[in-house]
Amino acid sequence: MNDVARAARVSVSTVSHVINGTRRVDTETEQAVRLAIQSVGYIPNSLARSLARSATSTIGVAISTFSNHYFTDIVRAMDAECEKAGLMMLFSDTHDDPEQELRVIQAFHQRRVDGIVLAPTNDGQLRSLHYLEANHIPTVLVDHLLPSAFDQVGVENAQAIQLLVKHLIGHGHRRIGFVAGAAWNSTTDERLAGYRLALQAAALPFDPSLVVCGESSIEPARLATHQLLALAQRPTAIVASNNLMTLGTMRALREADIQIPQHMAFGGMDDFDWADLFTPPLTVAAQPLEAIGTAAMRQLIERIKDPEGTRRVQRLPVALHIRKSCGCTGSPA
């Protein structure tokens, strides 16, 4: 910086203000400083600046994208928001493993990230959340919303399933199978509640045998769907409560040589790139993935600026994409 100051014939503090944007510098002086920076080949020391400001301009994101590509679009939106704000995003996959999740959180903390976005795993002891709270790390939770003191962003899970089930009831279905997610997941409880609310609104009884656990994964959902098909009075429609379980359910129906929607109507939670390429195209409740990622990162940036501000829980609406698997003729979605 001394070299730059000498070349531009300004003070070191003026060079600092130009580089860090901490004070307005007149256009002619700023141009001289930037030309001097180029001429001497100066590269700002990000680490030194971070130590001086007690901030690193980095954000840690801990999410399991390998197990579910649903998160990919969310992470992409977060990265775009970081770029707009001049922040660097560090990403690490938790593999849906509580031990790995805690290691990732601790590694981010050691690297002095300014804040963390986390999709919580199944840790009954909530070790990562306790660690984040004890160390006063600005944090936003996404997807799995928990009764906690953190900022959170997710969707109206109950409303999503309620819309799907209500739509199928409107087609005359009275026995609707429900492939639920992992028992530990708060999202599972919310979506099951939506299923029951739709039945209640239509004055239909709740039959526990029509609810099976697909463990939020493909193979368990395939096996769970076969349970539904083995019932003496099997359902006439099935709802799968996430994208992976949709694939498992579809696989089971194909193995049983059941045609959709002629023999079984179907609706699923989560849209994905090839949902409209199935035969028939799949009716789904689509989460606004880009909006989730954008909202989570904006909320985290706000929290970093105002650590003591009121915590917020944002729930975004879903959109029902009606295609043909439910028995409709289909419409653009």
C-alpha positions in Angstrom: 0.0 0.0 0.0 3.0 2.3 0.6 4.1 1.7 -3.0 0.7 2.4 -4.3 0.5 5.6 -2.2 3.8 6.8 -3.5 2.9 6.0 -7.2 -0.4 7.8 -6.9 1.0 10.6 -4.8 -1.6 10.2 -2.1 -1.6 9.1 1.5 -1.8 5.4 2.6 -5.2 6.1 4.2 -6.5 7.4 0.9 -5.4 4.1 -0.8 -7.2 2.2 2.0 -10.4 4.1 1.5 -10.4 3.4 -2.2 -9.7 -0.3 -1.7 -12.2 -0.8 1.2 -14.8 1.8 0.2 -14.8 3.2 3.7 -14.9 6.8 2.6 -15.8 8.7 -0.6 -12.8 9.7 -2.6 -13.1 12.1 -5.5 -13.1 10.5 -9.0 -9.7 11.8 -10.1 -7.9 10.6 -7.0 -9.7 7.2 -7.1 -8.7 6.7 -10.7 -5.0 7.6 -9.9 -5.0 5.1 -7.0 -6.5 2.3 -9.2 -3.9 3.0 -12.0 -1.2 2.8 -9.3 -2.6 -0.4 -8.0 -2.3 -1.9 -11.5 1.2 -0.5 -12.2 2.7 -1.9 -9.0 0.8 -5.2 -9.2 -0.8 -4.8 -5.7 -3.1 -7.5 -4.5 -5.0 -6.8 -1.2 -4.3 -9.2 1.6 -7.8 -10.6 2.4 -6.6 -12.3 5.5 -5.1 -9.2 7.0 -8.2 -7.1 6.1 -10.4 -9.8 7.7 -8.3 -9.7 10.9 -8.5 -5.9 11.0 -12.3 -5.9 10.5 -13.1 -9.0 12.6 -14.9 -10.3 9.5 -14.0 -12.6 6.7 -16.7 -11.9 4.1 -17.3 -15.6 3.9 -20.5 -17.6 4.5 -20.6 -21.3 5.4 -23.3 -23.5 3.9 -23.8 -27.0 5.4 -26.4 -29.0 3.5 -26.6 -32.6 2.2 -26.8 -32.2 -1.6 -25.4 -35.6 -2.5 -28.3 -37.4 -0.9 -30.9 -35.1 -2.4 -30.4 -32.9 -5.4 -33.4 -30.9 -4.3 -30.9 -28.7 -2.4 -28.8 -28.0 -5.5 -31.0 -25.1 -6.8 -31.2 -23.7 -3.2 -27.4 -23.6 -2.9 -27.1 -22.1 -6.4 -29.5 -19.3 -5.4 -27.5 -18.7 -2.2 -24.3 -18.5 -4.1 -25.8 -15.9 -6.5 -26.9 -13.8 -3.5 -23.5 -14.0 -1.9 -21.9 -12.8 -5.2 -24.3 -9.8 -5.2 -23.2 -8.9 -1.6 -19.5 -9.4 -2.3 -19.3 -12.5 -0.1 -17.6 -15.8 -0.7 -19.6 -18.9 -0.1 -17.9 -22.0 1.4 -19.9 -25.2 0.9 -19.6 -28.6 2.7 -21.9 -31.6 2.4 -23.1 -33.0 5.7 -24.2 -36.3 4.1 -27.2 -36.3 6.5 -24.8 -37.4 9.2 -24.9 -35.6 12.6 -21.3 -36.4 13.3 -20.2 -34.9 9.9 -22.6 -32.0 10.4 -20.9 -31.1 13.7 -17.4 -31.4 12.1 -18.5 -29.1 9.3 -19.9 -26.5 11.7 -16.7 -26.5 13.8 -14.5 -26.3 10.7 -16.5 -23.3 9.4 -16.1 -21.7 12.9 -12.3 -22.2 12.8 -12.2 -20.5 9.5 -14.1 -17.6 11.0 -17.0 -17.5 8.6 -19.3 -14.6 9.2 -22.4 -16.8 9.3 -23.8 -20.2 8.5 -26.8 -21.6 6.6 -27.6 -25.1 7.8 -30.1 -27.8 6.8 -30.2 -29.7 10.1 -29.7 -33.5 10.2 -31.2 -36.1 12.5 -29.4 -35.4 15.7 -31.5 -35.9 18.8 -28.9 -34.1 20.9 -29.0 -31.0 18.6 -25.2 -30.7 19.1 -24.6 -28.5 16.1 -27.4 -26.1 17.1 -26.0 -26.0 20.7 -22.5 -25.3 19.3 -23.8 -22.5 17.1 -25.8 -20.9 19.9 -22.9 -21.2 22.4 -20.5 -19.5 20.0 -23.0 -16.8 18.9 -22.6 -17.7 15.3 -25.2 -16.0 13.0 -27.2 -18.9 11.6 -30.2 -19.5 9.4 -31.8 -23.0 9.2 -33.4 -24.1 6.0 -35.8 -26.9 5.0 -36.1 -28.7 8.4 -37.7 -26.1 10.6 -37.2 -26.7 14.3 -38.5 -25.1 17.6 -35.3 -23.1 18.1 -34.0 -19.6 18.6 -32.5 -19.4 15.1 -33.8 -17.6 11.9 -35.4 -20.2 9.6 -36.7 -20.4 6.0 -38.9 -23.1 4.7 -42.2 -23.7 3.0 -45.9 -24.3 4.0 -45.5 -28.1 4.2 -49.0 -28.8 5.5 -50.5 -26.6 2.8 -48.6 -28.4 0.1 -49.8 -31.9 0.9 -53.3 -30.6 1.7 -53.5 -29.1 -1.8 -52.4 -32.4 -3.4 -54.8 -34.6 -1.4 -57.7 -32.1 -1.9 -57.1 -32.2 -5.6 -57.2 -36.1 -5.7 -60.3 -36.1 -3.5 -61.9 -33.8 -6.1 -61.3 -36.6 -8.6 -63.4 -38.9 -6.5 -60.7 -40.7 -4.6 -61.6 -41.7 -1.1 -58.7 -44.1 -0.2 -55.5 -42.1 -0.7 -52.2 -43.7 0.3 -49.5 -41.5 1.8 -45.8 -42.3 1.6 -44.4 -40.3 4.5 -40.8 -39.3 5.2 -38.3 -40.1 7.9 -39.9 -40.2 11.4 -37.2 -37.8 12.8 -37.9 -35.1 10.3 -40.1 -32.2 11.4 -41.1 -31.8 7.8 -42.6 -35.3 7.9 -44.9 -34.3 10.7 -46.1 -31.2 8.9 -46.8 -33.0 5.7 -48.7 -35.8 7.5 -50.7 -33.1 9.2 -51.6 -31.6 5.8 -52.7 -35.1 4.6 -55.0 -35.4 7.7 -56.4 -31.9 7.3 -57.4 -32.6 3.7 -59.2 -35.8 4.8 -60.9 -33.9 7.7 -62.1 -31.1 5.4 -63.7 -33.7 3.1 -65.2 -35.6 6.1 -63.2 -38.7 5.2 -61.9 -41.0 8.0 -58.2 -41.3 8.6 -57.0 -44.9 8.0 -53.5 -45.5 9.5 -53.0 -48.4 7.1 -52.9 -46.0 4.3 -49.8 -44.2 5.7 -46.5 -45.8 5.2 -43.0 -44.7 5.9 -40.7 -44.2 2.9 -37.8 -42.8 5.1 -37.4 -39.9 2.7 -35.4 -42.2 0.3 -36.0 -44.1 -2.9 -35.7 -47.8 -1.8 -37.6 -47.5 1.4 -40.3 -45.7 -0.5 -40.4 -48.5 -3.1 -40.9 -51.1 -0.3 -43.5 -48.9 1.5 -45.5 -48.5 -1.7 -45.6 -52.3 -2.1 -47.1 -52.4 1.4 -49.9 -50.1 0.2 -50.5 -52.3 -2.9 -50.7 -55.4 -0.7 -53.6 -54.1 1.3 -56.9 -56.0 0.9 -58.5 -52.8 0.0 -55.7 -50.9 -1.6 -55.7 -47.1 -2.3 -56.9 -45.7 -5.6 -54.4 -42.8 -5.4 -51.0 -42.3 -3.8 -49.2 -39.2 -2.6 -45.4 -39.3 -2.1 -44.0 -36.6 0.2 -40.7 -35.8 -1.4 -38.9 -36.1 -4.7 -36.8 -39.2 -3.8 -39.9 -41.0 -2.5 -41.7 -40.1 -5.8 -39.0 -42.1 -7.6 -39.4 -45.1 -5.2 -43.2 -45.0 -5.5 -43.1 -44.9 -9.3 -40.7 -47.8 -9.4 -43.0 -49.9 -7.2 -46.0 -49.1 -9.4 -44.1 -50.1 -12.5 -43.0 -53.4 -10.9 -46.6 -54.1 -10.0 -47.6 -53.3 -13.6 -50.0 -50.6 -12.4 -50.7 -47.9 -14.9 -51.0 -44.3 -13.9 -53.6 -42.8 -13.7 -55.8 -45.6 -15.1 -55.2 -47.9 -12.2 -53.7 -45.5 -9.7 -53.7 -41.7 -9.5 -50.5 -40.1 -8.3 -49.3 -36.8 -6.8 -45.9 -35.9 -5.4 -44.1 -33.3 -3.3 -41.3 -31.4 -5.1 -40.9 -30.7 -8.8 -37.7 -31.8 -10.6 -36.4 -31.4 -14.1 -37.7 -34.7 -15.5 -41.1 -34.8 -13.7 -42.8 -33.7 -16.9 -41.0 -36.4 -18.9 -42.6 -39.3 -17.1 -45.4 -41.2 -18.8 -47.7 -39.6 -17.8 -46.2 -36.3 -16.6 -46.3 -36.0 -12.8 -48.6 -33.8 -10.8 -46.6 -32.2 -8.0 -46.6 -29.5 -5.3 -43.5 -27.5 -6.2 -41.3 -25.7 -3.7 -39.9 -22.3 -4.7 -36.3 -23.5 -4.4 -34.6 -20.3 -5.7 -36.8 -18.2 -3.5 -35.8 -20.3 -0.5 -32.1 -20.0 -1.2 -32.4 -16.2 -1.8 -34.5 -15.6 1.3 -32.1 -17.7 3.5 -29.0 -15.8 2.4 -30.6 -12.4 2.7 -31.9 -13.2 6.2 -28.4 -14.4 7.2 -26.8 -11.2 5.9 -29.3 -9.2 7.9 -28.5 -11.3 11.0 -24.8 -10.7 10.6 -25.4 -6.9 10.5 -27.8 -7.0 13.4 -26.9 -10.0 15.7 -29.5 -9.0 18.4 -32.4 -8.4 16.0 -35.7 -10.3 16.3 -35.4 -13.9 14.9 -37.8 -14.7 12.0 -39.3 -17.8 10.6 -40.2 -17.4 6.9 -42.6 -19.9 5.3 -43.0 -19.6 1.5 -46.0 -20.9 -0.4 -45.9 -23.8 -2.8 -47.4 -24.1 -6.3 -49.5 -27.0 -7.5 -48.3 -28.1 -10.9 -51.2 -30.1 -12.4 -50.1 -32.5 -15.2 -51.6 -36.0 -16.0 -50.7 -38.4 -13.3 -53.6 -37.3 -11.1 -56.1 -38.0 -13.9 -56.3 -34.5 -15.3 -55.7 -33.8 -19.0 -52.8 -31.6 -17.8 -51.9 -27.9 -18.1 -48.7 -26.0 -18.4 -46.7 -26.0 -15.1 
